Amino acid sequence: MTILHIDTSINGENSASRQITRSLVEQLKGSQWGEKVVYRDLAADPIPHLTLEQFADTSVLDEFFDADTIVIGAPMYNFTLPTQLKAWIDRIVIAGKTFQYGANGPEGLARGKRVIIAISRGGVYSEGSPAAALEHLETYLRGVFNFIGIEPEFVVAEGLAISPELREQAIGQALGETLRLAA
Ligand SMILES: Cc1cc2nc3c(=O)[nH]c(=O)nc-3n(C[C@H](O)[C@H](O)[C@H](O)COP(=O)(O)O)c2cc1C
């Protein structure tokens, strides 16, 4: 069993999502969810934006297929996902490989993988909040993983830019949530 650990934050050691994915992977490693960890830092080593030529390069898709558990750090940038993560998604959402259209419409072909996504947001976008309509990160990621046959699990740390106290509290809560997810 292999864990694919992906970070995307540009904030290095100050990143909340990196702290949360690290905690998750440390707990998951060696359990039923995976012995081996493959790490991809998409901020340090971005995948080029998609071109027709690059469709021929299946290395990112192969790495995705080889993984049983995928842990992704996803900070909110401009109401949605970092462009580095979108470039990765463009390499794994491939017709005939991870989805297909059948008699009943689209069908996900990547079933059976566990995907856990650590979301970090400066503001508050949870249901019922004034900015909820601008939340295009969690909703997008849920939609795109559902499309390929995966129900992702989320750990959310939000309101991180509101005050240092709220940041500490939100990260603490998210780290607590990782215990439940790894149990
Ligand atoms: C380029 C950029 C755009 C951002 N856009 C938003 C945003 O639209 N909404 C928001 O709540 N926070 C926004 N933030 C704040 C980040 O979501 C927040 O700092 C979060 O902690 C980043 O995750 P990290 O700590 O893992 O780097 C933005 C930060 C950056 C650097």
The ligand as a Tripos MOL2 file, in Angstrom:
@<TRIPOS>MOLECULE
LIG
   31    33     1     0     0
SMALL
NO_CHARGES

@<TRIPOS>ATOM
      1 C1         -2.2820   34.1620   -3.4300 C.3       1 LIG1
      2 C2         -3.1760   33.9960   -2.2450 C.ar      1 LIG1
      3 C3         -4.5410   34.0960   -2.3980 C.ar      1 LIG1
      4 C4         -5.3750   33.9000   -1.3010 C.ar      1 LIG1
      5 N1         -6.7230   33.9530   -1.4890 N.ar      1 LIG1
      6 C5         -7.5530   33.7330   -0.4400 C.ar      1 LIG1
      7 C6         -8.9560   33.7120   -0.6070 C.ar      1 LIG1
      8 O1         -9.4840   33.8960   -1.6920 O.2       1 LIG1
      9 N2         -9.7220   33.4880    0.4710 N.ar      1 LIG1
     10 C7         -9.1900   33.2460    1.7060 C.ar      1 LIG1
     11 O2         -9.9320   33.0260    2.6380 O.2       1 LIG1
     12 N3         -7.8580   33.2200    1.8930 N.ar      1 LIG1
     13 C8         -7.0390   33.4730    0.8490 C.ar      1 LIG1
     14 N4         -5.6780   33.4290    1.0300 N.ar      1 LIG1
     15 C9         -5.1660   33.0940    2.3650 C.3       1 LIG1
     16 C10        -4.8250   31.6290    2.4540 C.3       1 LIG1
     17 O3         -5.9140   30.7960    2.1230 O.3       1 LIG1
     18 C11        -4.3710   31.3100    3.8650 C.3       1 LIG1
     19 O4         -3.2140   32.0820    4.1350 O.3       1 LIG1
     20 C12        -4.0810   29.8500    4.0860 C.3       1 LIG1
     21 O5         -3.5800   29.6720    5.3790 O.3       1 LIG1
     22 C13        -3.0410   29.3740    3.0930 C.3       1 LIG1
     23 O6         -2.7230   28.0160    3.3640 O.3       1 LIG1
     24 P1         -1.2680   27.6350    3.9310 P.3       1 LIG1
     25 O7         -1.2110   28.1780    5.3340 O.co2     1 LIG1
     26 O8         -1.2370   26.1630    3.8580 O.co2     1 LIG1
     27 O9         -0.2420   28.2860    3.0490 O.co2     1 LIG1
     28 C14        -4.8330   33.6270   -0.0390 C.ar      1 LIG1
     29 C15        -3.4340   33.5250    0.1010 C.ar      1 LIG1
     30 C16        -2.6170   33.6990   -0.9790 C.ar      1 LIG1
     31 C17        -1.1300   33.5740   -0.8020 C.3       1 LIG1
@<TRIPOS>BOND
     1     1     2 1
     2     2     3 ar
     3     2    30 ar
     4     3     4 ar
     5     4     5 ar
     6     4    28 ar
     7     5     6 ar
     8     6     7 ar
     9     6    13 1
    10     7     8 2
    11     7     9 ar
    12     9    10 ar
    13    10    11 2
    14    10    12 ar
    15    12    13 ar
    16    13    14 ar
    17    14    15 1
    18    14    28 ar
    19    15    16 1
    20    16    17 1
    21    16    18 1
    22    18    19 1
    23    18    20 1
    24    20    21 1
    25    20    22 1
    26    22    23 1
    27    23    24 1
    28    24    25 2
    29    24    26 1
    30    24    27 1
    31    28    29 ar
    32    29    30 ar
    33    30    31 1
@<TRIPOS>SUBSTRUCTURE
     1 LIG1         1 GROUP 0 **** ****
